[in-house]
Amino acid sequence: MTTQELSHAATIAAPIEAAQEFIGQVGNLPKWSRFFLGVDDPEGDSFHVRTLIGPARTRIVEQAAGEGNRYTIVSAFGEKTETADILLERHPAGIRITLVLNLPAGLPEERRTMFRTNMEAELETLKERLEVKL
């Protein structure tokens, strides 16, 4: 299946270590992502989760990426697997967080707009949860 990438980024005044700890935990997904409704029991290296499109098994894979980290959220819905990436990079003002979705190619513009709007809201929620209040 051909995919298209959709990304959105924000700079947040937060220590990268706090973001790494928060983002790297499957249990925190419902706290900032509209897609994840709840996290249930672990099974091996993944968790049973409830999502907007039904039950799945989800894990987060962390990799070093340049000056930061890449977190790949891997969700299996039966035989189908979907992924999303979160890039964390050090930034003079704190950290730069980029959300990246791999969507099926050819989605109508209104669907891409919906995903973009959700990503903006998720970044705003991450900012509220992680930003250092001065």
Contacts in CASP RR format, 6 or more apart in sequence:
PFRMAT RR
TARGET T0000
AUTHOR 0000-0000-0000
METHOD contacts of the structure
MODEL  1
MTTQELSHAATIAAPIEAAQEFIGQVGNLPKWSRFFLGVDDPEGDSFHVR
TLIGPARTRIVEQAAGEGNRYTIVSAFGEKTETADILLERHPAGIRITLV
LNLPAGLPEERRTMFRTNMEAELETLKERLEVKL
1 104 0 8 1.000
1 105 0 8 1.000
2 104 0 8 1.000
2 105 0 8 1.000
3 102 0 8 1.000
3 103 0 8 1.000
3 104 0 8 1.000
3 105 0 8 1.000
4 102 0 8 1.000
4 103 0 8 1.000
4 104 0 8 1.000
4 105 0 8 1.000
4 106 0 8 1.000
4 107 0 8 1.000
5 100 0 8 1.000
5 101 0 8 1.000
5 102 0 8 1.000
5 103 0 8 1.000
6 100 0 8 1.000
6 101 0 8 1.000
6 103 0 8 1.000
6 112 0 8 1.000
6 115 0 8 1.000
6 116 0 8 1.000
6 119 0 8 1.000
7 98 0 8 1.000
7 99 0 8 1.000
7 100 0 8 1.000
7 101 0 8 1.000
7 119 0 8 1.000
8 98 0 8 1.000
8 99 0 8 1.000
8 116 0 8 1.000
8 119 0 8 1.000
8 120 0 8 1.000
8 123 0 8 1.000
9 96 0 8 1.000
9 97 0 8 1.000
9 98 0 8 1.000
9 99 0 8 1.000
9 123 0 8 1.000
10 96 0 8 1.000
10 97 0 8 1.000
10 123 0 8 1.000
10 124 0 8 1.000
10 126 0 8 1.000
10 127 0 8 1.000
11 91 0 8 1.000
11 93 0 8 1.000
11 94 0 8 1.000
11 95 0 8 1.000
11 96 0 8 1.000
11 97 0 8 1.000
12 19 0 8 1.000
12 94 0 8 1.000
12 95 0 8 1.000
12 96 0 8 1.000
12 97 0 8 1.000
12 126 0 8 1.000
12 127 0 8 1.000
12 130 0 8 1.000
12 131 0 8 1.000
13 93 0 8 1.000
13 94 0 8 1.000
13 131 0 8 1.000
13 132 0 8 1.000
13 134 0 8 1.000
14 94 0 8 1.000
14 95 0 8 1.000
14 130 0 8 1.000
14 131 0 8 1.000
14 132 0 8 1.000
15 94 0 8 1.000
15 95 0 8 1.000
15 132 0 8 1.000
16 68 0 8 1.000
16 88 0 8 1.000
16 90 0 8 1.000
16 94 0 8 1.000
16 95 0 8 1.000
18 130 0 8 1.000
19 88 0 8 1.000
19 95 0 8 1.000
19 97 0 8 1.000
19 126 0 8 1.000
19 130 0 8 1.000
20 62 0 8 1.000
20 69 0 8 1.000
20 88 0 8 1.000
22 28 0 8 1.000
22 126 0 8 1.000
22 129 0 8 1.000
22 130 0 8 1.000
23 60 0 8 1.000
23 71 0 8 1.000
23 86 0 8 1.000
23 88 0 8 1.000
23 97 0 8 1.000
23 126 0 8 1.000
24 60 0 8 1.000
24 62 0 8 1.000
24 71 0 8 1.000
25 60 0 8 1.000
26 39 0 8 1.000
26 46 0 8 1.000
26 47 0 8 1.000
26 49 0 8 1.000
26 58 0 8 1.000
26 59 0 8 1.000
26 60 0 8 1.000
27 39 0 8 1.000
27 47 0 8 1.000
29 35 0 8 1.000
29 36 0 8 1.000
29 38 0 8 1.000
29 39 0 8 1.000
29 49 0 8 1.000
29 58 0 8 1.000
29 73 0 8 1.000
30 36 0 8 1.000
30 37 0 8 1.000
30 38 0 8 1.000
30 39 0 8 1.000
31 125 0 8 1.000
31 129 0 8 1.000
32 122 0 8 1.000
32 125 0 8 1.000
32 126 0 8 1.000
32 129 0 8 1.000
33 122 0 8 1.000
34 52 0 8 1.000
34 118 0 8 1.000
34 121 0 8 1.000
34 122 0 8 1.000
35 51 0 8 1.000
35 52 0 8 1.000
35 118 0 8 1.000
36 49 0 8 1.000
36 50 0 8 1.000
36 51 0 8 1.000
36 58 0 8 1.000
37 49 0 8 1.000
37 50 0 8 1.000
37 51 0 8 1.000
37 52 0 8 1.000
38 49 0 8 1.000
38 50 0 8 1.000
39 47 0 8 1.000
39 48 0 8 1.000
39 49 0 8 1.000
39 50 0 8 1.000
39 58 0 8 1.000
40 47 0 8 1.000
40 48 0 8 1.000
40 49 0 8 1.000
40 50 0 8 1.000
41 47 0 8 1.000
41 48 0 8 1.000
42 48 0 8 1.000
43 57 0 8 1.000
45 59 0 8 1.000
46 57 0 8 1.000
46 58 0 8 1.000
46 59 0 8 1.000
46 74 0 8 1.000
46 76 0 8 1.000
47 57 0 8 1.000
47 58 0 8 1.000
47 59 0 8 1.000
48 55 0 8 1.000
48 56 0 8 1.000
48 57 0 8 1.000
49 55 0 8 1.000
49 56 0 8 1.000
49 57 0 8 1.000
49 58 0 8 1.000
49 75 0 8 1.000
51 75 0 8 1.000
51 77 0 8 1.000
53 77 0 8 1.000
54 77 0 8 1.000
55 77 0 8 1.000
56 75 0 8 1.000
56 76 0 8 1.000
56 77 0 8 1.000
56 78 0 8 1.000
57 75 0 8 1.000
57 76 0 8 1.000
58 73 0 8 1.000
58 74 0 8 1.000
58 75 0 8 1.000
58 76 0 8 1.000
59 73 0 8 1.000
59 74 0 8 1.000
60 71 0 8 1.000
60 72 0 8 1.000
60 73 0 8 1.000
60 74 0 8 1.000
61 71 0 8 1.000
61 72 0 8 1.000
61 74 0 8 1.000
62 69 0 8 1.000
62 70 0 8 1.000
62 71 0 8 1.000
63 69 0 8 1.000
63 70 0 8 1.000
63 72 0 8 1.000
64 70 0 8 1.000
65 87 0 8 1.000
65 89 0 8 1.000
66 89 0 8 1.000
67 89 0 8 1.000
67 90 0 8 1.000
68 87 0 8 1.000
68 88 0 8 1.000
68 89 0 8 1.000
68 90 0 8 1.000
69 87 0 8 1.000
69 88 0 8 1.000
70 85 0 8 1.000
70 86 0 8 1.000
70 87 0 8 1.000
70 88 0 8 1.000
71 85 0 8 1.000
71 86 0 8 1.000
71 87 0 8 1.000
71 88 0 8 1.000
72 83 0 8 1.000
72 84 0 8 1.000
72 85 0 8 1.000
73 83 0 8 1.000
73 84 0 8 1.000
73 85 0 8 1.000
73 86 0 8 1.000
74 81 0 8 1.000
74 82 0 8 1.000
74 83 0 8 1.000
75 81 0 8 1.000
75 82 0 8 1.000
75 83 0 8 1.000
82 102 0 8 1.000
83 102 0 8 1.000
84 99 0 8 1.000
84 100 0 8 1.000
84 101 0 8 1.000
84 102 0 8 1.000
85 98 0 8 1.000
85 99 0 8 1.000
85 100 0 8 1.000
86 97 0 8 1.000
86 98 0 8 1.000
86 99 0 8 1.000
86 100 0 8 1.000
87 96 0 8 1.000
87 97 0 8 1.000
87 98 0 8 1.000
87 100 0 8 1.000
88 95 0 8 1.000
88 96 0 8 1.000
88 97 0 8 1.000
89 95 0 8 1.000
89 96 0 8 1.000
89 98 0 8 1.000
90 96 0 8 1.000
97 123 0 8 1.000
97 126 0 8 1.000
99 119 0 8 1.000
99 122 0 8 1.000
99 123 0 8 1.000
101 115 0 8 1.000
101 119 0 8 1.000
103 111 0 8 1.000
103 112 0 8 1.000
103 115 0 8 1.000
END
